[in-house]
Structure formats: C-alpha cells, structure tokens
C-alpha cells in the first residue's frame, strides 16, 4: 500500500469514527426535581396534613407518554442511587432529583410521584408538566414535582392506572 493510499484509508476511518459518534445519541435526558409542599410541614394546615410528611414511607415514580403509562411505579432513589429518598419519619421537604432517560423518538412525557405510607396508601402526590422528547439532548431546565397532600381538606389524589 502506498503512502497516499494509507493516508486516504486513515482519513476515511477517521471520518467514519466522527460520523458514528456525532448526533447518534438516541436518548433524551430529563432532570425531575421532587419536593414536598412546605405547607405539609406546618401546623397552620389541618393537623392531619401537618403529620403527612412524617408518614411518607415511599415515593413512587410513574412515567406517562402522551397520556399512556409507560413506566410502572418505581421507588424514587437519591441521585446517587444508594438510598431510598423517602423514609418515614425523615422524608425531607427537598426530596431530590430524578435522572431519567428515554429512547423514545417523539412525543411528550409527564412524571407523577405518589408518596405512600406503610399501608401503601397514597397520601401525597404531584406531577410535572408535559415535556417534549428530543433525542440526543438534555431537556432544558428542570421539571418540578411539588407533592401536596390528598384527602381530608384537600382533594383526593388522581388514580394512577396500571398498564
């Protein structure tokens, strides 16, 4: 092989490598910030609401695409994935960030977090706005879930359907 042929081959291989690694990321990445309505931790609300935060034993995440549930409820973990984010009696008001990625090529996602007690009753819930899927990118900004109490003086939480 001549020197010119080697250079042409090297340029071709380099070009193929660049093409294979650019713009081919099939994922859209989302950051979802989960927090609890601070009113749940004060005595200015109904007494039941003031105790709600201390009753939360699990935070369960559901993901919906264009109105259809695509992710069965999974316990929300801390960002580093080591510990459960919600554990009675010490569930923080600022629960944390959920990192989520999808290979869907289009549509919109909505995240719902259901906060449950030891009996698996939903006692607080919140959802994000819908967010567009854009493969190869990070959703701009952070989606916010502000969980509020269910029942009592508050409206009941929406039922989460099972797929």
Secondary structure as a PSIPRED ss2 file (coil, helix, strand):
# PSIPRED VFORMAT (PSIPRED V4.0)

   1 X C   1.000  0.000  0.000
   2 X C   1.000  0.000  0.000
   3 X H   0.000  1.000  0.000
   4 X H   0.000  1.000  0.000
   5 X H   0.000  1.000  0.000
   6 X H   0.000  1.000  0.000
   7 X H   0.000  1.000  0.000
   8 X H   0.000  1.000  0.000
   9 X H   0.000  1.000  0.000
  10 X H   0.000  1.000  0.000
  11 X H   0.000  1.000  0.000
  12 X H   0.000  1.000  0.000
  13 X H   0.000  1.000  0.000
  14 X H   0.000  1.000  0.000
  15 X H   0.000  1.000  0.000
  16 X H   0.000  1.000  0.000
  17 X H   0.000  1.000  0.000
  18 X H   0.000  1.000  0.000
  19 X H   0.000  1.000  0.000
  20 X H   0.000  1.000  0.000
  21 X H   0.000  1.000  0.000
  22 X C   1.000  0.000  0.000
  23 X C   1.000  0.000  0.000
  24 X C   1.000  0.000  0.000
  25 X C   1.000  0.000  0.000
  26 X C   1.000  0.000  0.000
  27 X C   1.000  0.000  0.000
  28 X E   0.000  0.000  1.000
  29 X E   0.000  0.000  1.000
  30 X E   0.000  0.000  1.000
  31 X E   0.000  0.000  1.000
  32 X E   0.000  0.000  1.000
  33 X E   0.000  0.000  1.000
  34 X E   0.000  0.000  1.000
  35 X E   0.000  0.000  1.000
  36 X E   0.000  0.000  1.000
  37 X C   1.000  0.000  0.000
  38 X H   0.000  1.000  0.000
  39 X H   0.000  1.000  0.000
  40 X H   0.000  1.000  0.000
  41 X H   0.000  1.000  0.000
  42 X C   1.000  0.000  0.000
  43 X C   1.000  0.000  0.000
  44 X C   1.000  0.000  0.000
  45 X C   1.000  0.000  0.000
  46 X C   1.000  0.000  0.000
  47 X H   0.000  1.000  0.000
  48 X H   0.000  1.000  0.000
  49 X H   0.000  1.000  0.000
  50 X H   0.000  1.000  0.000
  51 X H   0.000  1.000  0.000
  52 X H   0.000  1.000  0.000
  53 X H   0.000  1.000  0.000
  54 X H   0.000  1.000  0.000
  55 X H   0.000  1.000  0.000
  56 X C   1.000  0.000  0.000
  57 X C   1.000  0.000  0.000
  58 X E   0.000  0.000  1.000
  59 X E   0.000  0.000  1.000
  60 X E   0.000  0.000  1.000
  61 X E   0.000  0.000  1.000
  62 X E   0.000  0.000  1.000
  63 X E   0.000  0.000  1.000
  64 X E   0.000  0.000  1.000
  65 X E   0.000  0.000  1.000
  66 X C   1.000  0.000  0.000
  67 X C   1.000  0.000  0.000
  68 X E   0.000  0.000  1.000
  69 X E   0.000  0.000  1.000
  70 X E   0.000  0.000  1.000
  71 X E   0.000  0.000  1.000
  72 X E   0.000  0.000  1.000
  73 X E   0.000  0.000  1.000
  74 X E   0.000  0.000  1.000
  75 X E   0.000  0.000  1.000
  76 X C   1.000  0.000  0.000
  77 X E   0.000  0.000  1.000
  78 X C   1.000  0.000  0.000
  79 X C   1.000  0.000  0.000
  80 X C   1.000  0.000  0.000
  81 X C   1.000  0.000  0.000
  82 X C   1.000  0.000  0.000
  83 X C   1.000  0.000  0.000
  84 X E   0.000  0.000  1.000
  85 X C   1.000  0.000  0.000
  86 X C   1.000  0.000  0.000
  87 X C   1.000  0.000  0.000
  88 X C   1.000  0.000  0.000
  89 X C   1.000  0.000  0.000
  90 X C   1.000  0.000  0.000
  91 X C   1.000  0.000  0.000
  92 X C   1.000  0.000  0.000
  93 X C   1.000  0.000  0.000
  94 X E   0.000  0.000  1.000
  95 X E   0.000  0.000  1.000
  96 X E   0.000  0.000  1.000
  97 X E   0.000  0.000  1.000
  98 X E   0.000  0.000  1.000
  99 X E   0.000  0.000  1.000
 100 X E   0.000  0.000  1.000
 101 X E   0.000  0.000  1.000
 102 X E   0.000  0.000  1.000
 103 X C   1.000  0.000  0.000
 104 X C   1.000  0.000  0.000
 105 X C   1.000  0.000  0.000
 106 X C   1.000  0.000  0.000
 107 X C   1.000  0.000  0.000
 108 X E   0.000  0.000  1.000
 109 X E   0.000  0.000  1.000
 110 X E   0.000  0.000  1.000
 111 X E   0.000  0.000  1.000
 112 X E   0.000  0.000  1.000
 113 X E   0.000  0.000  1.000
 114 X E   0.000  0.000  1.000
 115 X E   0.000  0.000  1.000
 116 X E   0.000  0.000  1.000
 117 X C   1.000  0.000  0.000
 118 X C   1.000  0.000  0.000
 119 X C   1.000  0.000  0.000
 120 X C   1.000  0.000  0.000
 121 X C   1.000  0.000  0.000
 122 X E   0.000  0.000  1.000
 123 X E   0.000  0.000  1.000
 124 X E   0.000  0.000  1.000
 125 X E   0.000  0.000  1.000
 126 X E   0.000  0.000  1.000
 127 X E   0.000  0.000  1.000
 128 X C   1.000  0.000  0.000
 129 X C   1.000  0.000  0.000
 130 X C   1.000  0.000  0.000
 131 X E   0.000  0.000  1.000
 132 X E   0.000  0.000  1.000
 133 X C   1.000  0.000  0.000
 134 X C   1.000  0.000  0.000
 135 X C   1.000  0.000  0.000
 136 X C   1.000  0.000  0.000
 137 X E   0.000  0.000  1.000
 138 X E   0.000  0.000  1.000
 139 X C   1.000  0.000  0.000
 140 X C   1.000  0.000  0.000
 141 X C   1.000  0.000  0.000
 142 X C   1.000  0.000  0.000
 143 X E   0.000  0.000  1.000
 144 X E   0.000  0.000  1.000
 145 X E   0.000  0.000  1.000
 146 X E   0.000  0.000  1.000
 147 X E   0.000  0.000  1.000
 148 X E   0.000  0.000  1.000
 149 X E   0.000  0.000  1.000
 150 X C   1.000  0.000  0.000
 151 X C   1.000  0.000  0.000
 152 X C   1.000  0.000  0.000
 153 X C   1.000  0.000  0.000
 154 X C   1.000  0.000  0.000
 155 X C   1.000  0.000  0.000
 156 X C   1.000  0.000  0.000
 157 X C   1.000  0.000  0.000
 158 X C   1.000  0.000  0.000
 159 X C   1.000  0.000  0.000
 160 X C   1.000  0.000  0.000
 161 X C   1.000  0.000  0.000
 162 X C   1.000  0.000  0.000
 163 X C   1.000  0.000  0.000
